[in-house]
Amino acid sequence: MLLLLLGDGVVANVVLKKTKGGSGGWIVITFGWAMAVFVGVYCVASMSGAQLNPAVTIGLALAGKFPWSEVPLYILGQTVGAALGALLVWVQYRQHFDVTEDRDLKLVVFCTVPAIRSFMDNFLSEVIGTFVLVFGVLCLAAPNVGIGSIDALPVSLLVLAIGLSLGGTTGYAINPARDLGPRIMHSVLPIRDKRNSDWGYSWIPVVAPICGAAIAAATYRLMF
């Protein structure tokens, strides 16, 4: 919830009309997402190993660092939390959604949209970005636990690097819950003059990060 409240929140602040952060640009968005990861990881690391991402959870399980029996509940919690965070962003910026005419900008507050629509290339972009994320997390993770609060800064810097270097193609979802939960909220919330939620694309930011996580886990086990 904290991840999406602050992550989608920075997007809303940059792209919606009449905000204080209007036209802040890509650097503001990537830095805001990195700080969202920092806050999320730091706050819940002692409770859950700071697993804010189903791809990370699956990657840890594939690498033998997390029990498979707990994976479904974690993914459910991550997705519900992401949806709640997106709801709070809409509450926070509701008036700005109302005065923003561009329906595509309203959508990108909630979920990712590719810069150039090409399913094969978009899929590959998300695989590569998630590979970097999960491989980095695996190198930090303590056995069977996940990452601790002391790892909040390196993980957030990892996400910042991914956003700056690899995020320009698809908006770097690299997290199935981060995209799916808010996309569901976009489809059900009474947002004035909204467009469709682009469900035709929605499978890519769900499936591709899982594939990237699997490749990262296999690489990690091969190397270490």
MIDOSE-1310 file (N, C-alpha, C; in nm, 2 decimals, decimal comma, always signed):
residues 224
mlll	+0,08/-0,12/+0,00/+0,00/+0,00/+0,00/+0,09/+0,13/+0,00; +0,19/+0,13/+0,09/+0,28/+0,24/+0,09/+0,36/+0,26/-0,04; +0,40/+0,15/-0,10/+0,47/+0,15/-0,23/+0,39/+0,22/-0,33; +0,26/+0,18/-0,35/+0,17/+0,24/-0,45/+0,12/+0,38/-0,42
llgd	+0,10/+0,40/-0,29/+0,06/+0,54/-0,25/+0,16/+0,64/-0,29; +0,29/+0,61/-0,26/+0,39/+0,70/-0,30/+0,44/+0,69/-0,44; +0,44/+0,57/-0,50/+0,48/+0,55/-0,64/+0,38/+0,61/-0,74; +0,26/+0,56/-0,73/+0,15/+0,62/-0,82/+0,13/+0,77/-0,78
gvva	+0,16/+0,80/-0,65/+0,14/+0,94/-0,61/+0,23/+1,04/-0,68; +0,36/+0,99/-0,70/+0,45/+1,08/-0,77/+0,41/+1,10/-0,92; +0,36/+0,99/-0,98/+0,31/+1,00/-1,12/+0,20/+1,10/-1,13; +0,10/+1,09/-1,03/-0,01/+1,18/-1,03/+0,04/+1,32/-1,02
nvvl	+0,13/+1,34/-0,93/+0,18/+1,48/-0,91/+0,25/+1,54/-1,03; +0,31/+1,45/-1,11/+0,38/+1,50/-1,23/+0,29/+1,52/-1,35; +0,19/+1,43/-1,37/+0,12/+1,43/-1,50/-0,02/+1,49/-1,49; -0,08/+1,50/-1,38/-0,21/+1,56/-1,37/-0,21/+1,71/-1,37
kktk	-0,32/+1,77/-1,41/-0,33/+1,91/-1,42/-0,33/+1,98/-1,28; -0,28/+2,10/-1,28/-0,29/+2,19/-1,16/-0,23/+2,14/-1,03; -0,13/+2,05/-1,04/-0,06/+2,00/-0,92/+0,07/+2,09/-0,91; +0,12/+2,09/-0,78/+0,25/+2,16/-0,76/+0,37/+2,10/-0,83
ggsg	+0,36/+1,97/-0,86/+0,47/+1,90/-0,93/+0,45/+1,88/-1,08; +0,36/+1,95/-1,14/+0,33/+1,94/-1,28/+0,45/+1,95/-1,37; +0,46/+1,86/-1,46/+0,57/+1,86/-1,56/+0,71/+1,84/-1,50; +0,71/+1,77/-1,38/+0,84/+1,74/-1,32/+0,93/+1,65/-1,39
gwiv	+0,88/+1,57/-1,48/+0,96/+1,49/-1,57/+1,00/+1,35/-1,51; +1,07/+1,28/-1,60/+1,10/+1,14/-1,57/+1,19/+1,12/-1,45; +1,29/+1,21/-1,42/+1,38/+1,20/-1,31/+1,30/+1,21/-1,18; +1,20/+1,30/-1,17/+1,12/+1,30/-1,05/+1,04/+1,18/-1,03
itfg	+0,98/+1,12/-1,14/+0,91/+1,00/-1,13/+0,99/+0,88/-1,08; +1,11/+0,86/-1,14/+1,20/+0,75/-1,11/+1,25/+0,77/-0,96; +1,28/+0,89/-0,93/+1,33/+0,91/-0,79/+1,22/+0,89/-0,69; +1,10/+0,93/-0,72/+0,98/+0,91/-0,64/+0,95/+0,76/-0,62
wama	+0,96/+0,69/-0,72/+0,94/+0,54/-0,71/+1,05/+0,48/-0,63; +1,17/+0,52/-0,64/+1,28/+0,46/-0,56/+1,25/+0,49/-0,41; +1,21/+0,61/-0,38/+1,18/+0,65/-0,24/+1,06/+0,57/-0,19; +0,96/+0,54/-0,28/+0,85/+0,46/-0,24/+0,89/+0,32/-0,20
vfvg	+0,99/+0,27/-0,28/+1,04/+0,14/-0,24/+1,12/+0,14/-0,11; +1,19/+0,25/-0,09/+1,27/+0,27/+0,04/+1,17/+0,27/+0,16; +1,07/+0,34/+0,15/+0,97/+0,35/+0,26/+0,90/+0,22/+0,28; +0,86/+0,15/+0,17/+0,79/+0,03/+0,19/+0,88/-0,08/+0,25
vycv	+1,00/-0,09/+0,20/+1,10/-0,19/+0,25/+1,13/-0,16/+0,39; +1,16/-0,04/+0,43/+1,20/+0,00/+0,56/+1,09/-0,03/+0,66; +0,97/+0,00/+0,63/+0,86/-0,01/+0,72/+0,82/-0,16/+0,75; +0,83/-0,25/+0,66/+0,78/-0,38/+0,68/+0,88/-0,49/+0,67
asms	+1,01/-0,46/+0,66/+1,11/-0,56/+0,65/+1,11/-0,66/+0,76; +1,09/-0,61/+0,89/+1,09/-0,69/+1,00/+0,97/-0,78/+1,01; +0,86/-0,75/+0,94/+0,74/-0,83/+0,95/+0,74/-0,93/+0,84; +0,78/-0,90/+0,72/+0,75/-0,99/+0,61/+0,88/-1,01/+0,52
gaql	+0,99/-0,96/+0,56/+1,11/-0,96/+0,47/+1,09/-0,86/+0,35; +1,00/-0,77/+0,37/+0,98/-0,66/+0,27/+0,96/-0,71/+0,13; +0,88/-0,81/+0,12/+0,84/-0,86/-0,01/+0,72/-0,78/-0,06; +0,74/-0,68/-0,14/+0,64/-0,59/-0,19/+0,60/-0,63/-0,33
npav	+0,65/-0,74/-0,38/+0,64/-0,77/-0,53/+0,63/-0,92/-0,55; +0,52/-0,97/-0,61/+0,51/-1,12/-0,64/+0,63/-1,17/-0,71; +0,69/-1,10/-0,80/+0,81/-1,15/-0,88/+0,92/-1,18/-0,78; +0,94/-1,09/-0,69/+1,05/-1,11/-0,59/+1,01/-1,23/-0,50
tigl	+0,89/-1,24/-0,46/+0,85/-1,36/-0,38/+0,87/-1,49/-0,45; +0,83/-1,49/-0,58/+0,85/-1,61/-0,66/+1,00/-1,64/-0,68; +1,07/-1,53/-0,71/+1,22/-1,55/-0,73/+1,29/-1,61/-0,60; +1,25/-1,56/-0,49/+1,31/-1,61/-0,36/+1,27/-1,75/-0,34
alag	+1,14/-1,79/-0,37/+1,10/-1,93/-0,36/+1,18/-2,02/-0,45; +1,19/-1,98/-0,58/+1,27/-2,06/-0,67/+1,41/-2,07/-0,64; +1,47/-1,97/-0,57/+1,61/-1,98/-0,53/+1,62/-2,05/-0,39; +1,51/-2,10/-0,34/+1,52/-2,18/-0,21/+1,53/-2,09/-0,09
kfpw	+1,50/-1,96/-0,10/+1,51/-1,87/+0,01/+1,38/-1,84/+0,08; +1,27/-1,89/+0,03/+1,14/-1,86/+0,08/+1,05/-1,98/+0,06; +0,96/-2,02/+0,16/+0,88/-2,14/+0,15/+0,76/-2,12/+0,05; +0,75/-2,22/-0,04/+0,64/-2,21/-0,14/+0,50/-2,20/-0,07
sevp	+0,49/-2,26/+0,04/+0,36/-2,26/+0,11/+0,30/-2,13/+0,14; +0,39/-2,03/+0,16/+0,35/-1,89/+0,19/+0,34/-1,80/+0,07; +0,38/-1,85/-0,05/+0,37/-1,76/-0,17/+0,23/-1,71/-0,20; +0,13/-1,80/-0,21/+0,00/-1,75/-0,24/-0,06/-1,64/-0,15
lyil	-0,04/-1,65/-0,02/-0,09/-1,55/+0,07/-0,01/-1,42/+0,05; +0,12/-1,43/+0,03/+0,20/-1,31/+0,01/+0,15/-1,23/-0,12; +0,13/-1,31/-0,23/+0,09/-1,25/-0,35/-0,05/-1,18/-0,34; -0,14/-1,25/-0,26/-0,27/-1,19/-0,24/-0,25/-1,06/-0,16
gqtv	-0,17/-1,06/-0,05/-0,15/-0,94/+0,02/-0,09/-0,83/-0,06; +0,01/-0,86/-0,14/+0,07/-0,76/-0,22/-0,02/-0,69/-0,32; -0,11/-0,78/-0,38/-0,21/-0,72/-0,48/-0,31/-0,64/-0,41; -0,37/-0,68/-0,30/-0,47/-0,60/-0,23/-0,40/-0,47/-0,18
gaal	-0,28/-0,48/-0,13/-0,21/-0,36/-0,08/-0,19/-0,26/-0,19; -0,15/-0,31/-0,31/-0,13/-0,22/-0,42/-0,26/-0,15/-0,46; -0,37/-0,23/-0,46/-0,50/-0,17/-0,50/-0,54/-0,06/-0,39; -0,52/-0,09/-0,27/-0,55/+0,01/-0,16/-0,46/+0,14/-0,18
gall	-0,34/+0,12/-0,21/-0,25/+0,24/-0,24/-0,30/+0,32/-0,35; -0,34/+0,25/-0,46/-0,39/+0,33/-0,58/-0,52/+0,40/-0,54; -0,61/+0,34/-0,46/-0,73/+0,40/-0,41/-0,70/+0,53/-0,34; -0,60/+0,53/-0,25/-0,56/+0,65/-0,17/-0,50/+0,76/-0,26
vwvq	-0,43/+0,72/-0,37/-0,38/+0,82/-0,47/-0,50/+0,89/-0,53; -0,60/+0,81/-0,57/-0,72/+0,88/-0,63/-0,79/+0,97/-0,53; -0,80/+0,93/-0,40/-0,86/+1,02/-0,30/-0,77/+1,15/-0,29; -0,64/+1,13/-0,28/-0,55/+1,25/-0,27/-0,56/+1,34/-0,39
yrqh	-0,57/+1,29/-0,51/-0,57/+1,37/-0,63/-0,70/+1,38/-0,70; -0,81/+1,35/-0,63/-0,94/+1,34/-0,70/-0,97/+1,47/-0,78; -0,95/+1,58/-0,72/-0,98/+1,71/-0,79/-0,90/+1,73/-0,92; -0,78/+1,68/-0,91/-0,68/+1,69/-1,03/-0,72/+1,59/-1,14
fdvt	-0,77/+1,48/-1,10/-0,82/+1,39/-1,20/-0,94/+1,45/-1,27; -1,02/+1,52/-1,20/-1,14/+1,58/-1,26/-1,11/+1,69/-1,36; -1,00/+1,77/-1,34/-0,96/+1,88/-1,43/-0,87/+1,84/-1,54; -0,82/+1,71/-1,53/-0,73/+1,66/-1,64/-0,81/+1,61/-1,75
edrd	-0,79/+1,66/-1,87/-0,87/+1,62/-1,99/-0,81/+1,49/-2,05; -0,68/+1,47/-2,05/-0,62/+1,36/-2,12/-0,64/+1,23/-2,05; -0,72/+1,15/-2,11/-0,76/+1,02/-2,04/-0,65/+0,92/-2,03; -0,55/+0,93/-2,12/-0,43/+0,85/-2,12/-0,35/+0,88/-1,99
lklv	-0,34/+1,01/-1,96/-0,26/+1,05/-1,84/-0,33/+1,00/-1,71; -0,46/+0,99/-1,71/-0,53/+0,94/-1,60/-0,50/+0,79/-1,58; -0,49/+0,72/-1,69/-0,46/+0,58/-1,68/-0,31/+0,55/-1,63; -0,22/+0,63/-1,68/-0,08/+0,60/-1,64/-0,05/+0,63/-1,50
vfct	-0,13/+0,71/-1,43/-0,12/+0,72/-1,29/-0,13/+0,59/-1,22; -0,22/+0,50/-1,27/-0,25/+0,38/-1,21/-0,16/+0,26/-1,25; -0,13/+0,25/-1,38/-0,07/+0,14/-1,44/+0,02/+0,17/-1,55; +0,10/+0,08/-1,60/+0,20/+0,11/-1,70/+0,14/+0,10/-1,84
vpai	+0,20/+0,18/-1,93/+0,16/+0,18/-2,07/+0,29/+0,19/-2,15; +0,31/+0,11/-2,25/+0,43/+0,11/-2,33/+0,45/+0,24/-2,41; +0,57/+0,28/-2,43/+0,60/+0,40/-2,51/+0,57/+0,37/-2,66; +0,62/+0,25/-2,70/+0,59/+0,20/-2,83/+0,53/+0,06/-2,81
rsfm	+0,41/+0,04/-2,86/+0,33/-0,08/-2,84/+0,38/-0,19/-2,93; +0,45/-0,29/-2,87/+0,50/-0,41/-2,94/+0,51/-0,52/-2,84; +0,41/-0,61/-2,84/+0,40/-0,70/-2,73/+0,53/-0,78/-2,71; +0,60/-0,82/-2,81/+0,72/-0,90/-2,80/+0,83/-0,81/-2,73
dnfl	+0,85/-0,69/-2,78/+0,95/-0,60/-2,73/+0,91/-0,56/-2,58; +0,79/-0,53/-2,56/+0,74/-0,49/-2,43/+0,76/-0,60/-2,33; +0,73/-0,72/-2,37/+0,75/-0,84/-2,28/+0,90/-0,85/-2,25; +0,98/-0,84/-2,35/+1,13/-0,86/-2,32/+1,18/-0,75/-2,23
sevi	+1,13/-0,63/-2,25/+1,17/-0,52/-2,16/+1,14/-0,55/-2,02; +1,02/-0,60/-1,99/+0,98/-0,63/-1,85/+1,06/-0,75/-1,80; +1,09/-0,84/-1,88/+1,18/-0,96/-1,84/+1,31/-0,91/-1,80; +1,38/-0,82/-1,88/+1,51/-0,78/-1,85/+1,51/-0,69/-1,72
gtfv	+1,42/-0,60/-1,71/+1,41/-0,51/-1,59/+1,39/-0,59/-1,46; +1,30/-0,69/-1,47/+1,27/-0,77/-1,35/+1,39/-0,86/-1,32; +1,46/-0,91/-1,42/+1,58/-0,99/-1,40/+1,68/-0,92/-1,31; +1,70/-0,79/-1,35/+1,80/-0,71/-1,28/+1,75/-0,69/-1,13
lvfg	+1,62/-0,66/-1,11/+1,57/-0,64/-0,98/+1,58/-0,77/-0,89; +1,53/-0,88/-0,94/+1,53/-1,00/-0,86/+1,67/-1,05/-0,84; +1,76/-1,05/-0,94/+1,89/-1,09/-0,92/+1,96/-1,01/-0,81; +1,94/-0,88/-0,81/+1,99/-0,79/-0,71/+1,94/-0,82/-0,57
vlcl	+1,81/-0,84/-0,56/+1,75/-0,87/-0,43/+1,80/-1,01/-0,38; +1,82/-1,11/-0,47/+1,87/-1,24/-0,43/+2,01/-1,22/-0,37; +2,09/-1,14/-0,43/+2,22/-1,12/-0,38/+2,22/-1,05/-0,24; +2,11/-0,98/-0,20/+2,10/-0,92/-0,07/+2,03/-1,00/+0,03
aapn	+1,95/-1,09/-0,02/+1,85/-1,16/+0,07/+1,92/-1,25/+0,17; +1,88/-1,25/+0,30/+1,92/-1,35/+0,39/+1,84/-1,48/+0,37; +1,90/-1,59/+0,40/+1,83/-1,72/+0,38/+1,70/-1,73/+0,44; +1,60/-1,77/+0,36/+1,46/-1,80/+0,41/+1,39/-1,68/+0,47
vgig	+1,44/-1,56/+0,46/+1,38/-1,45/+0,52/+1,34/-1,34/+0,42; +1,43/-1,31/+0,33/+1,40/-1,19/+0,24/+1,50/-1,09/+0,27; +1,47/-0,96/+0,26/+1,56/-0,85/+0,28/+1,52/-0,78/+0,41; +1,62/-0,72/+0,48/+1,59/-0,65/+0,60/+1,59/-0,50/+0,58
sida	+1,56/-0,43/+0,69/+1,54/-0,29/+0,68/+1,67/-0,22/+0,64; +1,79/-0,28/+0,68/+1,92/-0,23/+0,64/+1,94/-0,23/+0,49; +1,86/-0,31/+0,42/+1,87/-0,32/+0,28/+1,78/-0,23/+0,20; +1,71/-0,14/+0,27/+1,61/-0,05/+0,21/+1,68/+0,04/+0,11
lpvs	+1,79/+0,10/+0,15/+1,86/+0,19/+0,06/+1,92/+0,12/-0,06; +1,99/+0,01/-0,05/+2,04/-0,05/-0,18/+1,93/-0,10/-0,27; +1,82/-0,15/-0,21/+1,71/-0,19/-0,30/+1,65/-0,07/-0,37; +1,63/+0,04/-0,30/+1,57/+0,16/-0,36/+1,66/+0,21/-0,47
llvl	+1,80/+0,21/-0,45/+1,89/+0,25/-0,55/+1,89/+0,16/-0,67; +1,87/+0,03/-0,64/+1,85/-0,07/-0,75/+1,73/-0,03/-0,84; +1,62/+0,00/-0,78/+1,50/+0,04/-0,85/+1,52/+0,17/-0,92; +1,59/+0,26/-0,86/+1,62/+0,39/-0,93/+1,70/+0,36/-1,06
aigl	+1,80/+0,28/-1,05/+1,89/+0,24/-1,16/+1,81/+0,18/-1,27; +1,72/+0,09/-1,24/+1,63/+0,02/-1,34/+1,54/+0,13/-1,41; +1,48/+0,22/-1,33/+1,40/+0,32/-1,39/+1,47/+0,41/-1,48; +1,59/+0,46/-1,44/+1,66/+0,55/-1,52/+1,72/+0,49/-1,65
slgg	+1,76/+0,36/-1,64/+1,83/+0,30/-1,75/+1,74/+0,21/-1,84; +1,64/+0,15/-1,78/+1,56/+0,05/-1,85/+1,41/+0,09/-1,86; +1,37/+0,19/-1,79/+1,22/+0,22/-1,77/+1,16/+0,29/-1,88; +1,23/+0,34/-1,98/+1,17/+0,42/-2,08/+1,09/+0,35/-2,18
ttgy	+1,10/+0,22/-2,19/+1,02/+0,15/-2,29/+0,88/+0,11/-2,24; +0,86/+0,07/-2,12/+0,73/+0,02/-2,07/+0,69/+0,09/-1,94; +0,77/+0,17/-1,89/+0,74/+0,23/-1,76/+0,78/+0,14/-1,64; +0,86/+0,04/-1,67/+0,91/-0,06/-1,57/+0,82/-0,10/-1,46
ainp	+0,72/-0,18/-1,50/+0,63/-0,23/-1,39/+0,71/-0,32/-1,30; +0,78/-0,41/-1,35/+0,87/-0,51/-1,28/+0,80/-0,57/-1,16; +0,67/-0,57/-1,15/+0,60/-0,61/-1,03/+0,46/-0,63/-1,07; +0,41/-0,76/-1,08/+0,27/-0,79/-1,12/+0,17/-0,72/-1,03
ardl	+0,19/-0,71/-0,90/+0,09/-0,65/-0,81/+0,08/-0,50/-0,83; +0,20/-0,44/-0,86/+0,20/-0,30/-0,88/+0,12/-0,25/-1,00; +0,11/-0,34/-1,10/+0,03/-0,30/-1,22/-0,11/-0,35/-1,21; -0,13/-0,48/-1,16/-0,26/-0,54/-1,17/-0,36/-0,47/-1,07
gpri	-0,31/-0,46/-0,94/-0,40/-0,40/-0,84/-0,45/-0,26/-0,88; -0,36/-0,17/-0,91/-0,41/-0,03/-0,95/-0,49/-0,03/-1,08; -0,46/-0,13/-1,17/-0,54/-0,13/-1,30/-0,68/-0,17/-1,27; -0,70/-0,26/-1,17/-0,83/-0,30/-1,13/-0,90/-0,17/-1,07
mhsv	-0,83/-0,10/-0,99/-0,89/+0,02/-0,93/-0,93/+0,12/-1,03; -0,85/+0,14/-1,13/-0,88/+0,23/-1,24/-1,01/+0,19/-1,31; -1,03/+0,06/-1,32/-1,15/+0,01/-1,39/-1,28/+0,03/-1,31; -1,27/+0,03/-1,17/-1,39/+0,03/-1,09/-1,41/+0,17/-1,03
lpir	-1,31/+0,26/-1,02/-1,33/+0,39/-0,95/-1,41/+0,48/-1,04; -1,49/+0,57/-0,98/-1,57/+0,66/-1,06/-1,49/+0,78/-1,10; -1,39/+0,76/-1,19/-1,30/+0,86/-1,24/-1,37/+0,93/-1,35; -1,38/+1,06/-1,35/-1,45/+1,14/-1,45/-1,38/+1,12/-1,59
dkrn	-1,46/+1,09/-1,69/-1,42/+1,08/-1,83/-1,29/+1,00/-1,84; -1,29/+0,88/-1,79/-1,18/+0,79/-1,80/-1,19/+0,70/-1,93; -1,08/+0,65/-1,97/-1,07/+0,56/-2,09/-1,08/+0,42/-2,03; -1,08/+0,32/-2,13/-1,07/+0,18/-2,08/-0,94/+0,15/-2,01
sdwg	-0,93/+0,04/-1,94/-0,81/+0,01/-1,86/-0,71/-0,07/-1,93; -0,72/-0,08/-2,06/-0,62/-0,15/-2,15/-0,59/-0,29/-2,10; -0,69/-0,37/-2,09/-0,68/-0,51/-2,04/-0,60/-0,59/-2,14; -0,60/-0,55/-2,27/-0,53/-0,62/-2,37/-0,38/-0,63/-2,35
yswi	-0,33/-0,52/-2,28/-0,19/-0,52/-2,25/-0,16/-0,57/-2,11; -0,26/-0,58/-2,03/-0,23/-0,60/-1,88/-0,16/-0,73/-1,85; -0,16/-0,83/-1,94/-0,10/-0,96/-1,91/+0,06/-0,95/-1,91; +0,11/-0,85/-1,99/+0,25/-0,84/-2,00/+0,32/-0,80/-1,87
pvva	+0,27/-0,69/-1,80/+0,33/-0,66/-1,67/+0,30/-0,76/-1,56; +0,23/-0,86/-1,58/+0,21/-0,97/-1,49/+0,29/-1,09/-1,52; +0,29/-1,14/-1,64/+0,36/-1,26/-1,68/+0,51/-1,23/-1,70; +0,55/-1,12/-1,77/+0,69/-1,10/-1,80/+0,77/-1,08/-1,67
picg	+0,73/-1,01/-1,57/+0,81/-1,01/-1,45/+0,83/-1,14/-1,38; +0,73/-1,23/-1,39/+0,75/-1,36/-1,33/+0,85/-1,44/-1,41; +0,85/-1,43/-1,54/+0,96/-1,49/-1,62/+1,09/-1,44/-1,59; +1,10/-1,31/-1,58/+1,23/-1,24/-1,54/+1,28/-1,29/-1,41
aaia	+1,19/-1,31/-1,31/+1,22/-1,36/-1,18/+1,27/-1,50/-1,18; +1,21/-1,58/-1,27/+1,25/-1,72/-1,28/+1,39/-1,73/-1,34; +1,42/-1,65/-1,44/+1,55/-1,65/-1,50/+1,66/-1,60/-1,40; +1,62/-1,50/-1,32/+1,71/-1,45/-1,22/+1,74/-1,55/-1,11
aaty	+1,64/-1,63/-1,07/+1,66/-1,73/-0,97/+1,75/-1,84/-1,02; +1,72/-1,88/-1,15/+1,81/-1,99/-1,21/+1,95/-1,94/-1,22; +1,97/-1,82/-1,26/+2,11/-1,76/-1,27/+2,18/-1,76/-1,14; +2,10/-1,71/-1,04/+2,16/-1,71/-0,90/+2,20/-1,84/-0,85
rlmf	+2,12/-1,94/-0,87/+2,15/-2,08/-0,82/+2,27/-2,14/-0,90; +2,27/-2,10/-1,03/+2,39/-2,15/-1,11/+2,52/-2,09/-1,06; +2,51/-1,96/-1,03/+2,64/-1,89/-0,99/+2,68/-1,92/-0,85; +2,58/-1,93/-0,76/+2,61/-1,93/-0,62/+2,58/-2,07/-0,55
